[in-house]
């Protein structure tokens, strides 16, 4: 008894129909008809079960017609073992039954056994069109469309099915040779196009994918009865040739678009990414989650279009309405939130997928690792990464993402451990490890690794990472030789070198570098911001004002850069006590509609993420947090801390003190909350979206020593490791 048999995407019995004169016992006719219907409906497993149930005679006595259906089921299921068993049984019948041989060729092609299929084909003395068709179709399925072109010239009097297959191969190849063959076939089948919609659709598809849009349009307009697949072929051609607007225009001409046409419309909108297309998406997606709830491909393309048009909120509303969610849908949403830097939402999706038993692939794992890198908490990262299957840990992309994540989570040792497991690190791997060293204040280690990187793996990102590591460690003397050896210096490389000089208060050299760059390039706003940031650290109001004025003159339309520069300038004047000047700058920024970026800090305690903003009182246990802050403040003062009012860049209200303003910073609130929940904790970790202020830096060093608690703070520039001896890994160079 044969075991179980198999499936098939390209329905060969619909394409090839030959009359066969063959004896079939009466009791088998019903079995053949039922299996044929099941195969047609892609119920391959059921077809084989039916065969097993009825075939209780000697297998050698079963007719070819039944075994042909068995082979089709095997092909559909890609059941190689059972299909080869059938082959052994019918091997001595093949020279007398071309239809059975055709089914075998098709079976081997579906099982990716191209050579075996070719051997069978070549052994046949009388090659029929269905045999050619099975081989051609197999080549297309196995992505060997070039062999279709070679075989086509051997076919005498090809029929319409052969033409369709060759045109499909040309569409897959998308070459000039394929276009020439497409046009040759066009001439041969010109008089058949109006009557055979499958043929005309394949021709449209081949012309469009080979890049001849004008000929595609000419043919399309000449066709009298246009079907949805024809519209789809032309729309797909427009999209592949970067003509998305034309695809949308064509879509708007269709009264009742099919599901495949709607999918293409959403794909075109996703590529355009404009407000206009977003409105069109919403207009054409009303009730779509109800009407097409089972078309996962269509719903995924809709979500993707919304996400790429920057309306993640509307995408979330639709996503929540879907009764069944697929891996591809989660992938779209997770990528959208990754772009929005909403790591917490990504982790919610992760837990939801686990609850719904949706298998997480390496693409999703990569996104999850990136989101953990954004959060930057060691314990949270460890708790999730340990759930990753071993099969993912052989992927280089995962390795590189893990190096980056551990580096941003303050664990350089873990990053190095992953890096050392890679046999041959690539450009991304080297850059991730160098960056991990730099973020954690290990500038010398970053330089040492950089010097080991093979030349072929060094690019712009590598240079930026090593120079940035030098910048945060104050290693100007090490950075300059590296910078001077770089042959192709980009704007970003000049910017990080300017930052390195400015952080070390080498302002004349930084200005000279800017002038050097501008001698052959347009001015760069990031370079001026680097200079201004350094001037702010040095409390150099003259240089700060001069730099800001030059920015306003040179970049009047770059509002974000001007706002950032204005905030830095106000901080400089605030640090020297010139509050009138601070008010003047703030009023100027307010008149321009500028909004200062809100400072946030988040910390993870027992797997739960808590987020705070400056002077935040939204937490239900705020009273306890502020009581802990007051206790911390008393301890700081008793141990010699003096609150630094130069870090207050606004006027103090009557009900405020210098201490109360500075104690309300988001990072201090996060630290206090850790002590509320765990009074004797020995380790606190938090992340801040802005640079840590000087007072918080000094206070945190002292808190770490008083409470004998290691505190790790990642700000927008680097990671500060505050040890129990009251020192910071940055050596106060930040």
ABEGO torsion letter per residue (X at the ends): XBBBBBBBABBAAAABBBBBBBBBBAAAAAAAAAAAAAAAAGBAAAAAAAAAAABABBAAABBAAAAAAAAAAAAAAGBAAAAAAAAAAAAAAAAABAAAAAAAAAAAAAAGBAAAAAAAAAABABBBAAAAAAAAAAAAAAGBAAAAAAAAAABBGBBAAAAAAAAAAAAAAGBAAAAAAAAAAAAAAAAAAAABAAAAAAAAAAAAAAGBAAAAAAAAAABABBBAAAAAAAAAAAAAAGBAAAAAAAAAABABBBAAAAAAAAAAAAAAGBAAAAAAAAAAABGAAAAAAABAAAAAAAAAAAAAAGBAAAAAAAAAABABBBAAAAAAAAAAAAAAGBAAAAAAAAAAAAAAGBBBBAAAAAAAAAAAAAAGBAAAAAAAAAABBAAAAABAAAAAAAAAAAAAAGBAAAAAAAAAABABBBAAAAAAAAAAAAAAGBAAAAAAAAAABBAAABBAAAAAAAAAAAAAAGBAAAAAAAAAABABBBAAAAAAAAAAAAAAGBAAAAAAAAAAAAAABBBBAAAAAAAAAAAAAAGBAAAAAAAAAAAAAABAABAAAAAAAAAAAAAAAAAAGBAAAAAAAAAAAAAAGBBBBBBBBBBBBGGBBBBBBBGBAABAAAAAAAAAAAAAAAAAAAAGBBBBAAABABBBBAABBAAAAAAABAAAAAAAAAAAABAABABBBBBBABBBBAAAAAAAAAAAAAAGBBBBBBBAABBBBBBAAGBBAAGGBX
